[in-house]
C-alpha cells in the first residue's frame, strides 16, 4: 500500500514539473488517500499485535 502511495506521489511530481496540474492534483490526492489507509492499517495491526501478547 505504501509502495502505491509513493508511486502516485512520484507521478504527481513528474506531472507537476511538466505542467499537467489536473493530473498532478489527482495523483497527489490518490497518494494521500493511500497513505492514510496505510497508516490506519499499520496502527490497527500494531495494536492487534500488542494485544495478542
Helices and strands as residue ranges (DSSP letters): H 2-17, H 21-52
